[in-house]
Amino acid sequence: MKMTMKQALVATLLLALASIGTAQAQIDVDVDIDVGSITILYALSDISVNIDDTALGQLFTPAGCTAATVGTDCDEGTASGNATVNSGALEFAGGITPGALANVNAVPLTLQNVWAVRAIGGTSTNTTVAAAISGANSTLTGPNSSQIVVSGLSVPGGTIADPGLGTPTSGNVTMSLDLSGVTSDGVHDGGALLYTIEVTGT
């Protein structure tokens, strides 16, 4: 069947359009992302620690004492001797001499999971977390001039590999409490702050 000039022109146009639809082009694209260095320190800025009577009873239990839920009962053994007369009254000297409480001058306290760090880049592949007592704030004062003195503050394992941005690394702060000056229960406070925590060497 012979095509007319018009039919031939339409067929040619359809073939051209079909060839355009199947044409392909490809370019490989390389994308580079430049990430800057950053260090993020997370820390609790206000910590309240309650040392209740149960904890005190378990911490300070000399020989002969039995730790109880509230306070302790300490059997100091026996005493014997003669009664004496004083102004018409009898007196007996029991001579009780309770032993010193173990480590009352240096009770270790660990504040667990009180800081965390995310870090990448910088001048080192490591990050150091350190804490230091701030000046005269090492003395926590309570009611009736009762005192707790804090010393030996440190961050165990404070030098860590940069943890990246995904999962932060967290850690503890340790210190020593001198409770020998505690003469009253209640809150013992050092004022605005006890220690400063910072990141260095990152």
Phi, psi and chi 1 to 4 in degrees:
 res  aa     phi    psi   chi1   chi2   chi3   chi4
   1 MET       -  126.5 -179.7  169.6  145.3      -
   2 LYS   -83.1  129.6 -168.9  172.7  180.0 -179.9
   3 MET   -86.2  143.0  -64.3  174.6   58.4      -
   4 THR   -76.7  166.6   65.1      -      -      -
   5 MET   -58.6  -39.1  179.2   71.4   70.3      -
   6 LYS   -66.8  -43.2 -175.7  176.1 -179.7 -180.0
   7 GLN   -63.5  -39.9  -70.8  173.6  -30.4      -
   8 ALA   -64.5  -38.4      -      -      -      -
   9 LEU   -66.6  -40.6 -176.2   59.9      -      -
  10 VAL   -65.0  -42.0  170.0      -      -      -
  11 ALA   -63.4  -41.1      -      -      -      -
  12 THR   -63.2  -40.9  -58.6      -      -      -
  13 LEU   -65.2  -40.5 -179.2   59.6      -      -
  14 LEU   -63.9  -41.0  -70.0  173.8      -      -
  15 LEU   -63.6  -39.4  -74.2  172.6      -      -
  16 ALA   -65.0  -43.3      -      -      -      -
  17 LEU   -64.5  -38.6  -70.6  174.3      -      -
  18 ALA   -64.1  -39.4      -      -      -      -
  19 SER   -69.4  -32.8   63.9      -      -      -
  20 ILE   -65.6  -39.8  -68.5  173.7      -      -
  21 GLY   -65.7  -27.1      -      -      -      -
  22 THR   -98.0   -0.5   58.4      -      -      -
  23 ALA   -70.7  144.5      -      -      -      -
  24 GLN  -129.4  149.2  -66.5 -177.5   -7.9      -
  25 ALA  -138.9  144.0      -      -      -      -
  26 GLN  -141.8  132.5  177.3  176.3  -52.9      -
  27 ILE  -131.6  128.6  -62.4  176.3      -      -
  28 ASP   -82.0  129.1  -65.0  -29.2      -      -
  29 VAL  -114.0  125.6  178.2      -      -      -
  30 ASP  -102.3  120.4  178.3   22.8      -      -
  31 VAL  -110.5  124.0  177.2      -      -      -
  32 ASP  -111.0  134.1  -63.6  -34.9      -      -
  33 ILE  -118.6  118.7  -61.0  176.0      -      -
  34 ASP   -94.4  111.4 -173.7    0.5      -      -
  35 VAL   -99.2  127.4  178.7      -      -      -
  36 GLY   -76.2  169.4      -      -      -      -
  37 SER   -87.0  147.1   61.6      -      -      -
  38 ILE  -154.7  144.4 -172.1  172.7      -      -
  39 THR  -130.7  127.2  -61.4      -      -      -
  40 ILE  -120.5  121.2  -55.3  172.4      -      -
  41 LEU  -106.0  123.3  170.4   64.2      -      -
  42 TYR  -105.7  134.7  -54.0   85.2      -      -
  43 ALA  -154.4  149.0      -      -      -      -
  44 LEU   -78.4  126.8  -62.7  173.7      -      -
  45 SER   -96.7   -7.2   60.1      -      -      -
  46 ASP  -146.1  113.3 -165.7  -13.2      -      -
  47 ILE  -122.9  127.1  -59.3  172.9      -      -
  48 SER  -116.6  118.7  -63.2      -      -      -
  49 VAL  -108.6  125.6  178.0      -      -      -
  50 ASN  -102.9  113.8  178.4   34.4      -      -
  51 ILE   -99.9   97.1  -53.9  174.9      -      -
  52 ASP   -81.7  175.7   62.7   14.7      -      -
  53 ASP   -65.9  -28.4   41.3   19.4      -      -
  54 THR   -64.2  -46.6  -60.0      -      -      -
  55 ALA   -63.2  -41.2      -      -      -      -
  56 LEU   -64.1  -40.7  -71.5  172.6      -      -
  57 GLY   -63.2  -37.3      -      -      -      -
  58 GLN   -75.7  -32.0  -66.3  172.4  -17.0      -
  59 LEU   -73.9  -42.9 -176.4   63.7      -      -
  60 PHE  -113.6   84.5  -57.9  123.5      -      -
  61 THR  -125.6   86.5  -53.7      -      -      -
  62 PRO   -64.2  168.0  -17.9   30.3      -      -
  63 ALA   -57.8  135.9      -      -      -      -
  64 GLY    90.8   -5.2      -      -      -      -
  65 CYS  -103.8  151.7  -62.0      -      -      -
  66 THR  -119.4  117.2  -57.6      -      -      -
  67 ALA   -64.4  131.4      -      -      -      -
  68 ALA  -119.4  171.6      -      -      -      -
  69 THR   -61.8  -42.1  -57.7      -      -      -
  70 VAL  -122.9  114.2  178.4      -      -      -
  71 GLY    71.4 -169.8      -      -      -      -
  72 THR  -138.7  155.5   56.5      -      -      -
  73 ASP  -112.7  122.8  -62.9  -37.3      -      -
  74 CYS  -121.7  116.8  -63.3      -      -      -
  75 ASP   -86.9  112.3 -175.5   -9.2      -      -
  76 GLU   -94.6   18.0  -69.2  -68.4  -31.8      -
  77 GLY    86.8 -148.3      -      -      -      -
  78 THR  -117.0  162.1   62.0      -      -      -
  79 ALA  -143.9  141.6      -      -      -      -
  80 SER  -144.7  155.7   62.5      -      -      -
  81 GLY   163.0 -177.6      -      -      -      -
  82 ASN   -92.6  144.3  -63.5  -36.8      -      -
  83 ALA   -79.1  147.8      -      -      -      -
  84 THR  -118.3  161.4   59.3      -      -      -
  85 VAL  -103.6  131.3  176.4      -      -      -
  86 ASN  -136.1  110.3 -175.4    4.4      -      -
  87 SER    52.9   45.5  -59.5      -      -      -
  88 GLY    78.7    8.1      -      -      -      -
  89 ALA  -124.5  148.0      -      -      -      -
  90 LEU   -85.0  141.1  -68.2  173.8      -      -
  91 GLU  -131.9  145.0  -65.5  179.1  -12.5      -
  92 PHE  -130.5  128.1  171.3   75.9      -      -
  93 ALA   -91.4  107.3      -      -      -      -
  94 GLY   -74.5  -31.9      -      -      -      -
  95 GLY    68.8   31.3      -      -      -      -
  96 ILE   -68.9  133.8 -169.8  168.5      -      -
  97 THR  -137.2   83.0   54.9      -      -      -
  98 PRO   -57.4  139.4  -22.8   34.3      -      -
  99 GLY   -70.1  161.3      -      -      -      -
 100 ALA   -67.7  145.0      -      -      -      -
 101 LEU   -72.8  134.6  -67.1  174.5      -      -
 102 ALA   -64.2  138.8      -      -      -      -
 103 ASN    46.9   28.8   74.3  -14.6      -      -
 104 VAL   -63.4  -24.4   68.6      -      -      -
 105 ASN   -84.3  -11.0  -63.4  -43.9      -      -
 106 ALA  -153.1   74.7      -      -      -      -
 107 VAL   -90.6  117.5  178.3      -      -      -
 108 PRO   -67.8  137.6  -18.2   31.9      -      -
 109 LEU  -130.2  127.1  171.9   63.2      -      -
 110 THR  -111.8  122.3  -60.9      -      -      -
 111 LEU   -92.9  104.3  -56.1  177.4      -      -
 112 GLN   -85.2  138.5  -63.9  179.9  -27.5      -
 113 ASN    53.2   53.6 -164.6   27.7      -      -
 114 VAL  -108.2    2.6  -67.7      -      -      -
 115 TRP  -149.0  159.4   60.2  -94.6      -      -
 116 ALA  -151.0  154.3      -      -      -      -
 117 VAL  -137.4  136.8  167.6      -      -      -
 118 ARG  -115.1  136.1  -77.5 -173.4  166.7   96.1
 119 ALA  -157.7  140.4      -      -      -      -
 120 ILE  -143.0  150.8   55.9  171.4      -      -
 121 GLY    71.8 -150.9      -      -      -      -
 122 GLY    85.7 -161.8      -      -      -      -
 123 THR   -88.9   -5.0   58.7      -      -      -
 124 SER  -145.9  156.5  169.4      -      -      -
 125 THR   -86.9    0.6   58.0      -      -      -
 126 ASN  -114.2  159.9  -67.9  -30.9      -      -
 127 THR  -131.7  136.4  -65.1      -      -      -
 128 THR  -113.2  125.8  -61.7      -      -      -
 129 VAL  -107.4  126.0 -177.8      -      -      -
 130 ALA  -135.5  154.8      -      -      -      -
 131 ALA  -135.9  145.0      -      -      -      -
 132 ALA  -141.5  142.2      -      -      -      -
 133 ILE   -65.0  137.0  -66.2  176.8      -      -
 134 SER   -90.0   99.6 -179.7      -      -      -
 135 GLY    54.7 -131.1      -      -      -      -
 136 ALA   -82.1    5.4      -      -      -      -
 137 ASN   -78.0   10.7  -68.8  -23.1      -      -
 138 SER   -73.6  -13.0   60.8      -      -      -
 139 THR  -101.5  120.7  -61.8      -      -      -
 140 LEU   -98.5  123.3  -48.9 -178.4      -      -
 141 THR  -105.2  134.8  -56.8      -      -      -
 142 GLY  -116.4 -165.9      -      -      -      -
 143 PRO   -60.9  147.3  -20.5   32.0      -      -
 144 ASN    56.1   37.4  -56.5  -45.2      -      -
 145 SER    64.8   17.5  -60.0      -      -      -
 146 SER   -63.8  143.4 -179.2      -      -      -
 147 GLN  -137.6  145.8  -69.4 -174.7  -18.7      -
 148 ILE  -123.5  125.6  -61.6  173.5      -      -
 149 VAL  -104.3  127.4  178.5      -      -      -
 150 VAL  -102.5  135.9 -179.5      -      -      -
 151 SER  -148.2  176.1   63.0      -      -      -
 152 GLY    60.1   34.5      -      -      -      -
 153 LEU   -74.4  134.0 -168.9  129.8      -      -
 154 SER  -155.0  167.7   66.4      -      -      -
 155 VAL  -117.1   99.1  177.1      -      -      -
 156 PRO   -61.4  134.6  -20.5   32.2      -      -
 157 GLY    62.0   37.4      -      -      -      -
 158 GLY   -71.3  -18.1      -      -      -      -
 159 THR   -94.4  116.4  -60.6      -      -      -
 160 ILE  -129.0  157.8   58.1  174.8      -      -
 161 ALA   -70.2  143.0      -      -      -      -
 162 ASP   -50.7  119.7  -72.8   -7.4      -      -
 163 PRO   -79.6   -8.8   27.2  -32.5      -      -
 164 GLY    86.5 -169.2      -      -      -      -
 165 LEU   -98.6  -17.5  -62.0  179.5      -      -
 166 GLY   -74.6  -74.6      -      -      -      -
 167 THR  -106.0  116.0  -57.7      -      -      -
 168 PRO   -72.5  158.5   27.4  -33.5      -      -
 169 THR   -97.3  131.7  -64.2      -      -      -
 170 SER  -117.1  164.5   59.1      -      -      -
 171 GLY  -162.9 -172.5      -      -      -      -
 172 ASN  -113.6  166.4  -52.5  -26.3      -      -
 173 VAL  -126.4  130.7  171.7      -      -      -
 174 THR  -115.1  155.5   61.9      -      -      -
 175 MET  -158.7  171.8   62.6 -168.0   70.7      -
 176 SER  -118.9  134.6  177.8      -      -      -
 177 LEU  -110.1  125.6  -55.0 -179.5      -      -
 178 ASP   -94.7  105.9 -177.8   -7.4      -      -
 179 LEU   -97.6    8.2  -58.1 -179.9      -      -
 180 SER   -67.4  -20.5   62.4      -      -      -
 181 GLY   -96.1    9.1      -      -      -      -
 182 VAL   -80.0  116.8  174.8      -      -      -
 183 THR  -120.0   -0.1   57.4      -      -      -
 184 SER  -152.1  149.0  179.0      -      -      -
 185 ASP   -79.5  173.4   61.3   -8.0      -      -
 186 GLY   113.6 -179.1      -      -      -      -
 187 VAL   -75.1  131.3  176.0      -      -      -
 188 HIS  -111.3  120.8  -69.7   65.7      -      -
 189 ASP  -128.1  138.9 -170.1   -0.8      -      -
 190 GLY   -95.8    1.8      -      -      -      -
 191 GLY   108.0 -140.4      -      -      -      -
 192 ALA   -67.1  -37.9      -      -      -      -
 193 LEU  -157.4  158.0   57.5   92.5      -      -
 194 LEU  -104.8  -47.1  171.3   65.1      -      -
 195 TYR  -140.4  161.8   67.8   86.5      -      -
 196 THR  -114.8  134.1  -61.5      -      -      -
 197 ILE  -115.9  137.2 -172.3  166.1      -      -
 198 GLU  -147.8  162.4   63.9  177.9  -13.7      -
 199 VAL  -108.3  131.4  170.3      -      -      -
 200 THR  -134.9  168.7   59.3      -      -      -
 201 GLY    63.6   32.5      -      -      -      -
 202 THR  -109.0      - -174.2      -      -      -
